[in-house]
């Protein structure tokens, strides 16, 4: 039987406000455990929450950026459950009347096609604390610094049909929230966490299967792996005569193992009711209009600008425009070297590969946009070849050895563009390869290109890789003409 995967996402985005959603406690990442949780975060008797206005504004910005309905009246509810990292015994969230209503987001897939994914809603809520399981010898520690940190939870309809589509959507959300400046998007630090709802059904069926929810995935790779594992598990289970249980599951990205966490609760299990300590949130349309007028450039708009302003293809423009950090790096590189296409090639190939290899984010890249722009300038003006730049200079810049021009001088990497010197090199190689010269001249013109490499290689080797390849090619063709 052919199976279809059905995926919906719940994405928790930590908002980068200076204080928590209902208290004045700080939200700095990395503070000593339990140093940023105040009496309000712990729901101590006699304390009352006060809503953080900036969190409301950030939620409205997100709604506007995703073409969603902005609900001018929203209500906070209490979601009751008991867990060690939830000090109140309930979470203050939004259920029936969230601040952001339905919307539609277009995603672009690797094959160039696009798809619309519907947003069910996005709501404001407070984060829970964090359970720490390492170094406690069979016990768990609780850090409540994160308790009360403002979140928006983005809930989609079950519109995605593969891990590729789910990751494309999650990346789009990451690009939007970071471009808006409402979140730093640092997934490794928990600033964006994804819960993946997965079910399978026979191909062509309109009925949804029983879904499971895999929680707290904090990288796109873990998302892809978790979806693959869960889809395989469900199909195998059904084909063996079993039944998928509606449950919450966990996936360990380090070990690749998934396990059941608990049976999946329904809304009534949480005993939701309107929070008695918080009034409904009422926003004037004038405020929404003011926020709409002040929105920064968003990824889709930036992609179109990169196509028209820099002459990039749609795919490269999408890669570079998706994340604000990447977009800023690209534009700073172009400002230095004045060559957008070469900059795009270097950033999406050499730079991206190095970041991958060293498993670091662009923010921590040791090669600045200014340095990369200087290196590209030296390729353009013929000072060094592209090959030398990739093999010698870029790795040295990565290791922090020196500046571009100093490296070229110190390592003796300047490209040889002296025509008389290159002619001597070409003559020497052709004299050593008389047989290949005759073969080249006897070959049809349209098939000669492949044979040309048999001469280029030895010439470049003889020059220590420093011969100007364009000039060598021109000289070779002239001398090889029958």
N, C-alpha and C positions, 0 to 999 in steps of 0.2 A: 504493500500500500504506500502511496505517496502522501507525505505529511506536510502540512503548512505550519510554520511557527507564527505565533501571535505574541507581540511584545508591547507592553506599556511601561512607562517610566515614571518614577517619583524622584525628583532631583531636589536635594536639600542644598541650598546656597546660603552660606554664611555671609551676612551683610557686614561691610567694613565700617560700622559706626564706632565712634570712640568709646561709647558706653553701651551697656546692655539694653535689651528692649524694654524692661520695666524697672530698671534701677540705674544708679550712677556708677556702678562697678565697672572697672576697666575691662577691655576685651583683648588686651595684648597677647599674642601667641608666645609661648615659651616661658611664661612666668613660673615661679616655683608653685608646686601643687597647692591648691586651696588658699592662695593669697589674693584671689580676685573673685571671691564669692561673699556677698554681703548679706545682711539679715533679710532683705527683701527677696534675694535669690533663693534663700532657704525657707521662705514663707514662715518666718518666725512670727509668733502671736503679736498682734498690734501693728504689723507692717501692711502697707498698701502699695500696689504697683502703680507706676505712672508711665504711660506710653511714650516711647521715644519717637518724636516727630520725624526725625531723619529716616528711621526705618520705614515709616509710612510713605515718605517721599520716594525712597528707593524702590519700594514695591510698585508705586505708581509709574516710576520710570521704566521698570521692567514690563509692566502691562502695556504701556504705550509702545515700547520697542518691539513687542511681539504681536502688535495689532489686536490686542485683547480688549475686552470690555472692562472699563474701570467702574467698579461699584462705588458710588458716592456714599453709600452707607454700608458698613461692614460691622460684624459682631465677633467678639472673642468668646471662645468656649473653653470649658475645662474638659480635658481628656484624662480620665482616671485610670491609672495603672500603677503597679508597685514594682519598682526595680531599684537596686541600690544607688544608681547614679541619678535618680530622679528624687531630689530631696523633699519636694512638696507632696509627693504621692499623686500628683497630677501634672499635666503639661498644659500651659495656656496656649491655645491654638485657635484656628478658625475652621468651622465645618460648613454650616448651612449658608452662611453669608460671608464669603471670603472677599478680600479687597479687589482681587483680579478675577474676572469671569472668563468665558470662553474666548479662544483666539486661534489663529492658524499661523504656523511657521513653515516656510519652505526650506527644505534641505537639499543639498546637492550631493549626488553620489559619485563614486570613483569613475563610473563609466560615462559621466557627463550628464546623466539624466537627473531629473529633479522630482521631488515628491512633497506633498503637503502633509504635515502632521498636525492634528488638532490638539490644542490645549483644552483640557477640561476646566482648569482654573489654576490659580496660584494663590497661596494664602500665607499670611504672616504667622509666625509662631516662635517660641523660645526653644533653644537647644537644651539637651540634657547634659549632665556631666559625663565623665569618661571613666570607664573601669580599666584598671591597669592590672594585667595578669602576670607580668614578668617580675622576677626577682622577689617574689613574695612567698616562695616555698609552700605552695599549695593553698595560698590565700590570694585574695584580690584586694588591690588598693583602689580608692575612689578619689578622683581629682574633680572638684566641683568648679574649677575655674571657668569651664565652658558653659555651665548651667546659666541659662538666661541670656545667652548670646542670641541676637536676632537672626532669624532665618526666613527666607521665603522657600516654600515647598512648591515645586512646579509639578503638576500632575497632568499627564497626557491621556488621551484616549488610546485604546489598544490598536494603533494604526501601523506599527512597524512589523515587518515580516522577516527580518534577519538581523544578525548582530551588526552588519555593516550599516544598516539604516539606523539602528539604535545608537551606535557610536557617532554617526554623522549628526544625529539630533543632539546628543549630549555635547559634542564639540561645538555645535551652533549655540547652545545655551551658554557654554563656557565663554565663547567669543563675545556674545551679547553682554553678559554681566560684567566681563572685564573691560569691554569697550565703554560701557556706561560708567565704569568706576565704582559700581556698587558692591563689588566683591573682588578680592585679589585672586580668586579662583585657584588657590594653592591646594590641589587635591591631596598631596602628600601630607598636608597639615590639617586635613579635614574640612577645608573651606568649601569644598563641593563634594557631596557624596551621593551616590546613585543607588536607588532600590529598583531592581528589575523584576517586573511581573511577567511570567512566561507561561504560556500554554501551547499545546499542539492540537491540531484537528486534521481530519482527512482532507486532502486537497479538494477544493470545490465546495466544502461544507460552509454553511453560514452560521452554524452554532459554535459558540466559544467553548473550548475545553476547560477543565479545571486548572486554575492557575496556581503557581507557587510564586513566592516573593523572595528573591535573593537580596539581602540587605547590605548596605554600607560598602559599596564598591568604590574605591577611591583612586582608580586609574582606568584609562580607556582600555588598556591591555587586559586588566582583570575583568572588565566588563565583557570583552570578547570571549575570554576563556570561560567565564562563569556561564554565559549564555550557551556556548557550545556544549559544556558538560551537562547542563540541565536539560537542554533539548534532547541530547542523546539518552539521558536517563529516562525521561518521560516516554520517548518513543519505544525504547527497549522494554520498559515496564508494561506499557499497553499491549505491545505485540506478544508479550509473554503471558497475557491474560490478567494482568494486575490493573489496579485503579490508582490514578494519581490523587494523592491527598492534598487538600488545600492547606498549605503550611508556609511558615517562614523558614528560610534556609540561609546558611552562611557559606561563603566561599573563601578559602584561604589561598591567596594569590601566590604565596611563597611555596606552598606544598602542592598546589593544584587540586586540593581535596575540598569536596562540598559535603555538608551534613545538615540534617534537619535540626532546627533550633526550637520551634514550638508550633503547635497547630495555629493556623491563621485565624485571628480574631475578626469578628464583624464589628460594625460601628456600635451596636448596642452593648457589646462586651465592655466597651470603654465608658459607658454611662455618661455620654456627653451631656452637658447642660450649659447654658449661657453663664459666663463668668460674672459673679455678683459684684466683683470689685472693680470692674471696668465698664464704663459707659460705651454704647455703640460709637463707632468712629464715623463721623460725618465730615465729608470733604466738599468744599465748594468747587464748582466747575471752573471757577476762575483760577484756582490753585492748579488744577489739572492742566488747564491751558498754559499757564505760566511754566509748568514743568515741561510740557510738550515743546514749547518754544526754545527751551534751553538744552534739549537733548544733544549730546555730542554725536559725532559721525559714527554710524553703525556699520557692521561688517559688510552688509550687502551694498550699501552706498559707497563704501571705501573700495570694494572690489570693482564696481563700475568706474570709479575714478581712476583706479590703477590701469584699467584697460584703455580708457580714453587719454589719460594724461601721460602714461608711460609706454603705451603700445604693447602691453603684455597680453598673452593669451588668457582666456577665461580661467583655465586650470591654475596656472601660476599665480594669477591675480587673486584667485580664491585662497590659495595656500598662504600667500603673504598678507592678505587683508584680514584673514580670519581672526588672528590674535593681535591685539593692539601693540603688544611688545614687539612682535615680529614686524608689524607694519611700520612702526617707528624706526626699528633697526634698518629695514630696507630703505626707507626714505632718507635716513642719515647717511647710508652707504652711497646712495645715488647722488646726494648733495656733494659728496667728496669726490666722486669719480666721473659723474655726469654720463653714466651708461647704465640705463635701467635694466636692459635685457641681460647684460653680463652680470650685473649685481644679483638679479633674480636667479640666474643659473648657479652662481656661487652659494647663495644663501640656501636654496632648496636642495643643493647637492652636497658640496663639500662641507659647508657649515652644519647642515642638518645631520649629515652622517657622523661628524665629530661629536655633536651633542648627544646623538644616540649612543655612540661608542662609549662615551664617558658617563652616560646616564645623568646628564645635568640639564637644567632648564636654561633658556636663552638669557635670563636675568643674570645667571652666573657664568656666562661665557667669557673666557679670558681674552678673546679677540674682540676688540671694540669695533663698532661700525666704522669709525674713522680709520682704524688700521686696515680693515678689509677694503675700504674705499681707496686707500693709498696703494694697496697691493694691486687692485684692479687697474688703477691709473698706470702703474708701472708695466702692466701687461699691454695696455692700450698703446702706450708710447713706445713700446718695443724694448724697454730696458731689460725685461725678463720674459721668458716664454711662459705660456700657461702651464706647461708641464713642470718646469722648475718651481713656479709659484705654488703648485699643488704639492709637489713632492718635498720641497726643501723649505720654502719661506713660510707657508701657512703652518706647518707643524712647529716650526721654531717660534712663530708668534704665539701659538697656543701654549707653548712651554714658557712663554714670557722672557725669551732670550734678549730681544732688542726690538728697535723700530724697523720698519720695512727697509728704508734706504741704508741703514747701518748694516742690516743683515746682508743685503745685496753686496755691499762693499766688503764687509769682513769675510764673507764666504766666497767671494770672487764669482758671483753668479750672474754678472752682467751679460746680457745676450750679445753674441757676436753678430753684428750687422754690417761689417766691413765687406763689401762685395768682392774685393780682390782676394781676401783671406778665404772667403767662402768658395770662390771659384777654384782655388787651389785644393781645398778639401774635396770638392765635387770631382775634379779631374783625377785626383788620387784614387778615389773609390771607383770611378768608371774604368780606370786603367786596370784595376784589380778584378773587375767583373766584366771583361770583354765579351764573354759568352752570353751573359744576361743582357748586355747592351744589344747584341744582335737579335736576341729573342724578343726584346721590347720593340725593336724597330720593325720586326716581322709580324707583330701582332696588330690586329685591327685597333683603330684609334679608341673606340668605345670600351675596349677591354684592357687598355693600358694602365688605367688608374690603379688596379690591383698590383700590377708589377712594379709600379713606382715606389711602393713601400719597401721593396727589396733593396732599393738604393738609399731611401731616406734613413732607414734604421742604422746602417753602418756610418753614414755621414754624421748623424746626431751623436752616435757613440764616440766617433773620433773627435768630436768637438766637446765632449764631456756634457752633452745635452744643452750646450749654450749657443749653438748655431740658430739663427733666426729661421724657423721652419718655413715661413712664407717665402723668404728670399731664396732659401735652398730649393724649394719646389720650383720656383720660377727659373732658376739657373739650370736645374736638372732638365726641365722640359725643353729649354732652349738647346742644351747640349746633346740631348737624346734625339732631337729631330733628325730624321734620315736625310 
